Amino acid sequence: MFRNIFHAILGVCAALCLLPAGAASETSPDTEVWRSVRATLFAGREIVESNDVIELDIPFRAEDAAVVPVGLRARIDQTPDLHITRMWLLIDGNPTPVAAAFTLGPDSGRADIETRVRVEQYTWVRAVAETSDGRLHASSRFLRASGGCSAPAGKDLEDAMARLGRMKLRLDGNAPSGQLASATLMISHPNLNGMQMDQVTRHFTPAHFVRRIEVSYAGRTLLTADVDFALSENPQIRFQFRPREDGELLAKAVDSKDLTFTQSLAVKSASLTSQK
């Protein structure tokens, strides 16, 4: 299923390369890109636009288009009767509008995810959630940002490659056993998208980016993320989970060159303490 999602993303990206570029209209969220994504990725299924199930959290205007904070906020609890199974982050104005596709396990606790992305031009950004009853829900907002995809990497590339794949897992704060805990995964990776020019050679640096992230706890999958180079340099994801027993929080990342990186963290469910 995960491979099918990734192939669907590639199909959307290929189709949208044929669409004309241009500034988005803040007054009309029904863009040509969005219509193409709906037809290709969601097969024309009905999508309810509201903030009742999922809400997109982005700034009114980005301070740095290469590092734009984005939050996908669930407005329902993850219960056996009704829960969010998948979420998509879509950025109409980026070279590849499908920035991420998240699949959530039943132990995810709550379908809240935060990350940071690059944004190339003023654009509509969308969070789409599929619930366990098969319905699709969307939250859309207009973002004022430009130039983030072509912005040069923030650090020396040689130094960045020397630290390639180093990962950190951190628990954020305390939570009693059985209640929600928040964790942050950080990956040292330049996440090159092929649009950054080397200022010395004047050549474009080849794309090399994290394409898949998997997180599990006590042997059970919490989430998987099929992502593209829209994620900012040194990708990070903040997520929630509900530890009901002592276990290992395990993260795995695979990049576009099929390099694999892992990191783990032992968690005591009785008393979760922030890890530095």
N, C-alpha and C positions, 0 to 999 in steps of 0.2 A: 504493500500500500504506500509506503514511504517513497519507494522508487517511482511509483505512478504519480505522486504529488510532484516530485522533482521534474519528471518528464513533462508534466502539465505546465509547470512554470517555464521550462525552456520553450515549450510551444507558444505560450503567450508572448514571451519575449521576442521570438522570431517573427511572430505575426505583427507585433507592434513596431518593429523596426521599419515597416513599410508606411507607417502613419506619418503625416506631416508634423514637424515640430512647430511650436508656437506657444505664446503665453496663454495660460489658463484664465478663464473668466471666473472671477470670484462670485458672480451672481448665479452661475449655472453649474451645479455639481454633475449634471448629466453630460459628461464629456465623451468624446469619441473613444478615448482610451478606456474609460470605464465601461462603455458598451461592448468593446471588444473583449475585455477581461471577463465580463459577465457571460458572454456567449461562449468563450473558450474554457474558462476555468470552472464556471458554475452551470454550464449547459443551459443557460437561459432560465434557471430556476428563479422562483419568486424570492426576493430579498426585502425584508422589512427594514425600513430606515427609521431607527429610533435609538434612544440611549437606555432602553429598558433592560436589555440583556448585556450589551457591551458598549462601553463608552471610550472614545479615543481621547487621550490626554496629550496635547502638544501645545507648545507656546504660540502666542499670537504672531510673533515675529522671531525668527531664530537669531541668536547672537552670533553663532558660528554655523554656517550651512554645512560644514563638514562634520559637526558633532551636534546633532539635533536630538534632544531627549524626547522619547516617545513612550507613552504608557498605554497598554491595552487593559482596561479596567472592567472586570466582570461585575455585573449588577445582580447576579443571582448566585446562590450557593451551589456548590457541587454536591448534589444529592443523588441517590440511586434513581429517583423518579425523573429528575431533570438536571442535566449538567451540560457544560460546554465540552464538546469533543475535539473541535478544531478551530483555529483562528488564523486569519490571514492579515498581514500588514501590506497595504497597497499604496504606492506613491505614483500617481498618474504621470507626473512630469519627469520622472527619472528614466534613464536609458532602458532599464528593465523595471517595470512598475511593480512586479511581485517581489517585494523586499524579503518577505519571510512567510513560511507556512508552518504553524505550530500544531502538533498533535499532542493531546493531553491525556495522561493516564488517569484511572479512577482515584489514585492516591495523590493527585496533584493538590488537593485541599481547596484551592481557589484559583480560578483561571485569570490571574493577574500577572502580566509580564511587562517589564520595563527594559528598554534597550536604547541605543543611540544610533542614528542613521545619518547618511549623507543625502542632501537634497540638491538637485541641480538647478531647479527653477521654481518660480512661484507655482503652486500646485495644490490640487486637492489630495488629501491623505485620507485613507479609509481603513477602519478595522472591521473585519467581517468575522462573525462567529457562527458556527454550526452547532446546534444543540442536539441532544440525544434523541429528540423526536423528529430529527431530520430537517428542521427549519433553519433558515439563514437570516441573520440579523446584521445590520451594518450601522456604523457610526462614522460620519464624515465631517472633516473640517478643512478649511482653507489655510494654507501655510505660506507665509512670506519668507522665502529663503532662496538663494541662488548661488551657483558656483561651487557647491559642495563636492560634487563628484570629480571635478577636474582640479580641485585644490591639491597642491603638492602635499606629500606626507609630512607630518609634523616633526619627525625626527630623522636622523641620519639613517639611510637605508641599510648600510652595512651593520650598524649597531642594532637596528631592528631585526635583521636576519640572524644575528648572533643570539638574540633572545627568543627566536621563533619558537612558539609552542609552549612557552612557560605559562602555567595556569595557576590561578588562585581560586579557592572556594572559601567563602566567608559567610558565617551566620550573622544575621543582623539583629542584635538584641536577644531578649530572653523570651521563652514561651513554655508554659507547663506542658506536660505530656498530653498528647491528644489534641492540642490546640495548634492554630496556625503558626508556622515559623517562616521567616523570610530569609532567603539566601541569595548571594551574588556570585556569579561566575565571571571571572576575568581571564581573557586569553591574550597573550602577547603575540600579536600578528599584524603586519603592516596592512593586510587586507587590500592589496593593490587591485584596482579595477581596470587597468589598461588605459585610463584616461589621464594619468599623471605624467607630466613631462619632466625628464631629468634636466635640471637647469644648466648642467655642464655639457652633456652630450647633445641636448636638444632632441633626444629620442624619447618615445613613450615607453615607460616601464611596463613590461608584460604583466598581465593580470595574474594574481596569486592571492586567493582569499579563502576564508573559512566558508565551507558550503553546508556543513551539517553539524549539529550539536545534539547530544543525547545526555539526559540526566536521569539517574535512578536512585532510589533509596531502599536499603535493605533488600536489594535484588529485584525491586519492582519499578517499572518505568514510571517516571513522573512526567517527562515531556521529551519530545524530539522537535527539532527545528531544522527545516530545510531553508537555508538562507542564501542570499547572493551578496555581491559586493556593495550593496547599499548600506550594510552595517559599517560603522565607522572603524577607523584604525583602532587596533587593540579592542576587539569586540567584547562587550559585556552584556550579560542578561541577568536581571533580577527576577526572581520567581518565588512562589510560596508553596509550601507543602505541609502535611500534617503528620509528624512522627508519632507513632503509637507504640514504638518499641525502639530499643537501642539498635543502631544499624550504621551502615556506611553510605554516605552521600557520594556518589560516583559520577563524574562528568567525563565525557569523551567528545573530542572535536576532530573532524576530518576536513582537510582543506582541498583546494582544487587540484593539487598535485598528489592527492591521496596520502598525504602525510597524516598520521594519527597521533593525537596527544591526549593524555588522560591525567586526571587529578582526583583524589579522594579525600574525604574528611570523615572521621569517626564522630558520630553524634550520639549523645546520651539523651534519650527522650525525656527522662525524668526532670532534667534541668538543663535547658539549652543555654549556653553561654556564648557570647560574641567571640568569634575567633579572629585573630589578627594575622 
